[in-house]
Amino acid sequence: MEGLVPIAPCHLSHMSSLTQPSQYKEQSSTCVHCLDRNMLSQYPPRPRLTRLDSKHGSFLPSTSISPSSPTPMTESSPSQSDPQPRQEHPPTCFSTHIEETLHLKDLELMMHWCTTTYKSMAGDSASEQIWQTTIPQLSLRYPALRQGILALSALHLASTSTSSRRWRYLETARSYQAPALAGIHVEVDENAPESESQATFALCCIMIVFTFGFCQIDSENDSDEEPPDVLDEFFEVFQLTRWLVSILLASMERITTSELDPLFHPEDPLPTMPDMSRLVVLSLQRQNDIEAMRDATHQTDLYDSAIEHLSHALEKLMKGGEPKVFAFGWSFCIPAEFLELLEARRPFALVVLAHYSVILHHLKSSWWMGDWGNRILQEIGDILEPEWQDLINWPIDATGCFLPRNEACVRVVSPLSF
């Protein structure tokens, strides 16, 4: 399917059962469901994404909001929502021509959102209308959400543009993204209107899609630069996604209106493939037990948790579920310590990640995901020693990813491909 949603609903009906405090008592305190409301001030800062944070663009997207300053997720007054009259600007700020160009740029991006980009966020027809009309209307009151919409729209245009236009849209996207991300509220204000939680929810969804998309498109644009390590960059994206999903779920708890219901309760999918997930998961669990017997320091419980949460996502994938509904929940559910095993390139942790890449692979038709799944799987295949290669046979079969390997190292097992 084309132009689907990101994490949108994040499948709260399922994730709520995965985020009970009792199941997270051994995990990092970054899990928002483990914290009392009064402890949210201790929430960690936003994770860094090198590709975005280390670059400095020169394009100024708007005269109403400085791209260098945070755009709070607070409701705008009518005067804040409307563009400032030209005569109120100092003569040295913008010429009439430049200012008019900037307002036309905003209009171009919003029109592109309402005609095309919104489909990137929608998993079904019911949610399409919400992303096409309801969310843009909400953004008129919340500047940070508006900046996020314009950022993703610019990124979408960059993905279909060439040469200088591509670069300009990328710069535009970055300059909108910065104030949008800075405007996300981490602390929950109990007195804030519900619409603020709706705006936060929508913005987190948009920023997750933006993060994957920017790294994908910018890497194609920087053909003359040495590309960053695939896994290092993915782990940064993963950490930022984890942060955004945590805030997203906290905002969902305060949303009671039925207006956004289609985002929280997607249509039940029809099975589209044989459910091999249980066999795949049993194989991983069996290998986890083997590793525990081989190595007394093997962190069996951490792997068990990561595999169990992965099993829920794989099961939904094989039942025909929309991947963007549940794919990014895994980043939130797994223990923070498991991320450290991934960053340390522990072989079995990479094997588990290789299986997760199958889910990302099923998002490859989305312009903002592209070949992230295959790139991760290929990198893992290059890192793993021959004795570990057999354990990623299923992800290779399921994705059709080609990994040049020594034939003698490959043991043929029962195919569990789609």
C-alpha positions in Angstrom: 0.0 0.0 0.0 1.2 3.5 -0.7 1.2 6.5 1.6 0.4 4.9 4.9 0.8 6.1 8.4 3.7 6.1 10.7 3.1 5.0 14.2 0.0 7.0 14.4 -2.1 5.1 16.8 0.9 3.1 18.1 -1.8 0.4 18.8 -2.5 1.6 22.3 -5.0 -1.2 22.9 -2.2 -3.6 22.6 0.6 -1.5 24.0 -1.3 -0.7 27.1 -1.0 -4.3 28.1 2.7 -4.2 27.4 3.5 -1.1 29.6 2.1 -2.1 33.0 4.5 -1.0 35.8 4.9 -4.6 36.9 6.4 -5.5 33.6 8.8 -2.6 33.6 10.2 -2.7 37.2 13.6 -3.8 36.0 13.7 -1.3 33.1 15.0 2.2 32.7 13.1 5.0 34.3 12.7 6.6 30.9 9.4 4.6 30.5 6.8 7.3 31.1 4.4 4.7 32.4 6.7 3.9 35.3 6.7 7.5 36.5 4.4 9.3 38.7 3.0 12.5 37.1 5.1 14.5 39.6 8.3 12.9 38.4 8.0 14.0 34.7 10.3 16.9 35.4 13.1 14.2 35.6 12.4 13.0 32.1 15.6 12.8 30.1 16.4 15.4 27.4 15.7 14.7 23.8 18.2 12.3 22.3 20.6 13.7 19.7 20.4 13.0 16.0 23.7 13.9 14.5 22.6 14.3 10.9 20.1 17.0 12.0 21.7 18.5 15.0 25.2 19.0 13.5 24.0 20.9 10.3 23.2 24.5 10.2 20.8 25.7 7.5 20.5 29.2 6.2 16.9 29.2 5.0 14.4 31.1 7.2 11.0 29.5 6.8 8.6 32.0 8.4 8.4 35.6 9.5 5.9 34.8 12.3 8.1 32.3 14.2 11.9 32.3 14.3 13.3 28.9 13.3 16.1 29.3 15.8 13.8 29.6 18.8 11.5 27.0 20.4 7.9 27.0 19.3 5.9 26.1 22.4 3.1 23.6 22.1 0.7 26.2 23.5 -2.5 27.5 21.9 -2.0 30.6 19.8 -4.2 33.6 20.2 -6.0 34.7 17.0 -3.3 37.4 16.6 -0.6 34.8 16.9 -2.2 32.4 14.4 -2.4 35.0 11.7 0.6 36.3 9.8 1.9 39.7 11.2 1.0 42.7 9.0 4.0 43.7 6.9 4.0 47.2 8.2 4.7 46.0 11.8 8.1 44.5 10.8 11.2 46.7 11.0 12.5 47.8 7.6 15.7 45.8 8.2 14.0 42.5 8.8 12.6 41.4 5.5 11.9 43.2 2.2 8.3 43.0 1.0 9.4 40.6 -1.8 11.2 38.2 0.6 8.4 38.3 3.1 5.8 37.5 0.4 8.0 34.7 -0.9 8.1 33.2 2.6 4.4 33.3 3.1 3.9 31.7 -0.4 6.4 29.0 0.7 4.2 28.3 3.7 1.1 28.2 1.5 2.8 25.8 -0.9 3.8 23.4 1.8 0.4 23.4 3.5 -1.3 22.8 0.2 1.0 19.9 -0.5 0.2 18.5 2.9 -3.6 18.7 2.3 -3.4 17.2 -1.1 -0.6 14.6 -0.9 1.6 14.4 2.3 -1.3 13.6 4.6 -1.6 10.2 3.0 1.8 9.4 4.4 0.2 9.5 7.9 -3.0 7.6 7.1 -3.4 3.8 7.4 -7.0 3.7 6.2 -9.7 5.9 4.7 -11.1 6.7 8.2 -7.8 8.2 9.3 -7.1 10.0 6.0 -9.7 12.7 6.7 -8.3 13.3 10.1 -4.8 13.9 8.8 -6.0 15.9 5.8 -8.4 18.3 7.6 -8.6 17.9 11.4 -4.9 18.0 12.1 -4.2 21.0 9.9 -7.1 22.9 11.5 -5.7 22.0 14.9 -2.3 23.4 13.8 -3.8 26.8 13.3 -3.9 27.0 17.1 -0.6 25.3 17.9 2.4 26.7 16.1 4.7 23.7 16.9 2.3 21.3 15.2 2.1 23.7 12.2 5.9 23.8 11.9 5.9 20.0 12.0 3.4 19.7 9.2 5.3 22.2 7.1 8.6 20.3 7.8 7.3 16.9 6.7 5.6 18.5 3.6 8.9 20.1 2.6 10.7 16.8 3.2 8.2 15.0 1.0 8.8 17.5 -1.8 12.5 17.0 -1.4 12.1 13.3 -1.9 10.6 13.9 -5.3 12.8 16.8 -6.4 16.3 16.9 -8.0 19.5 18.9 -7.7 19.1 22.4 -6.2 15.4 22.2 -5.5 16.0 19.0 -3.5 18.6 20.8 -1.4 16.4 23.8 -0.8 13.5 21.7 0.3 15.8 19.7 2.6 17.0 23.0 4.2 13.4 24.2 4.5 12.4 20.9 6.1 15.2 21.2 8.7 14.5 24.8 9.5 10.9 23.9 10.3 11.7 20.7 12.1 13.9 22.4 14.8 11.2 24.7 16.3 8.6 21.9 15.9 10.7 19.4 17.9 11.6 22.1 20.5 7.9 22.8 21.0 7.0 19.3 22.2 5.9 19.3 25.8 7.6 16.7 28.0 5.9 17.7 31.2 2.1 17.1 31.4 0.1 20.1 32.4 -3.1 18.8 34.0 -4.8 22.1 33.4 -4.0 22.3 29.7 -6.9 21.8 27.2 -7.3 18.4 25.7 -6.6 19.9 22.3 -3.0 20.5 23.4 -2.7 16.7 24.0 -4.1 16.1 20.6 -1.6 18.5 19.0 1.3 16.8 20.9 0.1 13.4 19.8 -0.1 14.4 16.1 3.3 16.2 16.3 5.0 13.2 17.8 3.6 11.0 15.0 4.9 13.5 12.4 8.3 13.8 13.9 8.8 10.0 14.0 8.1 9.9 10.2 10.3 13.0 9.7 13.3 11.5 11.5 13.3 8.3 9.4 12.6 10.2 6.2 15.2 12.9 6.7 18.1 10.4 7.3 17.0 8.4 4.3 16.7 11.3 1.9 19.6 13.3 3.2 21.9 10.3 2.8 20.9 10.2 -0.9 21.5 13.9 -1.2 25.0 13.8 0.4 26.6 11.6 -2.3 29.9 13.4 -2.0 30.1 13.0 1.8 31.2 9.9 3.7 28.0 8.3 4.9 27.7 7.7 8.6 27.7 4.1 10.0 24.2 2.7 9.3 23.8 1.1 12.7 25.1 4.2 14.6 22.6 6.4 12.8 19.8 3.9 13.2 20.5 3.7 17.0 20.2 7.5 17.2 16.9 7.4 15.2 15.8 4.6 17.5 16.5 6.5 20.7 14.7 9.6 19.4 11.7 7.4 18.3 11.7 5.9 21.8 11.5 9.4 23.3 8.8 10.5 21.0 6.6 7.4 21.5 6.9 7.9 25.3 5.5 11.4 25.0 3.0 10.3 22.5 1.5 7.7 24.8 1.4 10.1 27.7 -0.6 12.5 25.5 -3.0 9.8 24.5 -3.9 9.1 28.1 -5.5 12.6 28.2 -7.5 12.4 25.0 -11.1 11.4 25.4 -12.7 13.0 22.4 -14.1 10.6 19.7 -12.8 12.9 17.0 -9.5 11.1 16.8 -10.9 7.6 17.4 -9.9 6.2 14.0 -6.3 6.9 14.9 -6.5 5.0 18.2 -8.7 2.1 16.9 -7.6 1.2 13.4 -9.7 -1.2 11.3 -9.1 -4.9 12.0 -6.9 -6.3 9.2 -7.5 -9.4 7.2 -4.8 -12.1 7.3 -2.5 -11.8 4.3 0.1 -14.5 5.0 0.7 -17.7 7.0 1.5 -16.9 10.6 5.1 -18.2 11.0 5.8 -15.7 13.8 5.5 -18.3 16.6 8.1 -20.6 15.0 10.5 -17.6 14.5 10.1 -16.5 18.1 10.5 -20.0 19.5 13.8 -20.3 17.5 15.0 -17.0 19.0 14.0 -18.1 22.5 15.7 -21.4 22.1 18.9 -19.7 21.0 18.6 -17.3 24.0 18.6 -20.4 26.3 21.6 -21.8 24.5 23.5 -18.6 24.9 22.7 -18.5 28.7 24.2 -22.0 29.0 27.3 -21.0 27.1 27.9 -17.7 28.9 27.1 -17.1 32.6 27.1 -13.3 32.0 24.5 -13.6 29.2 21.6 -11.3 30.1 18.8 -13.7 29.4 16.0 -11.6 30.9 16.8 -8.6 28.7 16.8 -10.7 25.6 13.6 -12.5 26.7 11.8 -9.1 27.0 13.0 -7.8 23.6 12.0 -11.1 21.9 8.6 -11.2 23.6 7.8 -7.6 22.5 9.1 -8.4 19.0 6.8 -11.4 18.8 3.7 -9.2 19.2 4.8 -7.0 16.4 5.6 -10.0 14.1 2.3 -11.6 14.9 0.4 -8.5 13.9 2.5 -8.1 10.7 1.6 -11.7 9.6 -2.0 -11.1 10.4 -2.1 -8.3 7.9 -1.7 -5.4 10.3 -0.5 -2.0 9.0 3.2 -2.0 10.1 3.2 1.7 10.9 0.6 1.1 13.5 2.9 -1.1 15.6 6.4 -1.0 14.3 7.7 1.8 16.4 6.2 0.6 19.6 9.0 -1.9 19.9 11.5 0.9 20.5 9.5 2.0 23.5 8.7 -1.4 24.9 12.2 -3.0 25.0 14.4 -2.4 28.1 16.8 0.5 27.8 19.6 -1.9 28.7 18.9 -3.8 25.5 19.8 -0.7 23.5 23.2 -0.8 25.1 23.7 -4.4 23.9 22.8 -3.2 20.4 25.2 -0.3 20.5 27.9 -2.7 21.7 27.3 -4.8 18.7 26.6 -7.9 20.8 25.9 -10.7 18.2 22.7 -12.1 19.6 21.3 -8.6 20.0 22.0 -7.9 16.4 20.3 -11.2 15.5 17.1 -9.9 17.3 17.4 -6.6 15.5 17.7 -8.4 12.1 14.3 -9.9 12.8 12.9 -6.5 13.6 14.2 -5.2 10.3 11.7 -7.4 8.6 8.9 -5.1 9.9 10.8 -2.0 8.7 11.2 -3.8 5.3 7.4 -4.0 5.0 7.4 -0.2 5.1 9.7 0.1 2.2 7.0 1.4 -0.2 6.7 4.5 2.1 8.8 7.3 0.7 10.1 8.2 4.2 11.2 4.6 5.1 12.7 3.4 1.8 15.4 0.7 2.3 16.1 1.3 6.0 15.2 -2.3 6.7 17.6 -3.8 4.1 20.4 -1.4 5.0 20.2 -2.5 8.6 20.1 -6.2 7.7 23.0 -5.9 5.3 25.1 -4.1 7.9 24.3 -6.8 10.5 25.2 -9.5 7.9 28.6 -7.8 7.4 29.3 -7.7 11.2 28.2 -11.1 12.3 30.8 -13.9 12.3 30.1 -17.1 10.3 28.8 -19.0 13.3 26.0 -16.4 13.8 25.0 -16.2 10.1 22.5 -19.1 10.2 20.5 -17.2 12.8 19.5 -14.5 10.3 18.5 -16.8 7.5 14.8 -16.1 8.2 15.1 -12.3 7.9 17.1 -12.7 4.7 14.4 -15.0 3.2 11.6 -12.8 4.4 13.0 -9.7 2.9 14.7 -11.1 -0.2 17.8 -9.2 1.0 21.0 -10.4 -0.8 24.0 -10.9 1.5 27.2 -12.1 -0.1 28.4 -14.9 2.2 30.6 -17.9 2.1 28.4 -20.8 1.0 30.2 -23.1 3.5 29.0 -21.0 6.4 25.3 -21.2 5.4 23.3 -24.0 6.8 20.0 -24.5 5.0 17.0 -24.6 7.4 13.3 -24.9 6.9 12.2 -21.8 5.0 10.0 -19.5 7.0 9.7 -16.8 4.3 6.6 -14.9 3.5 
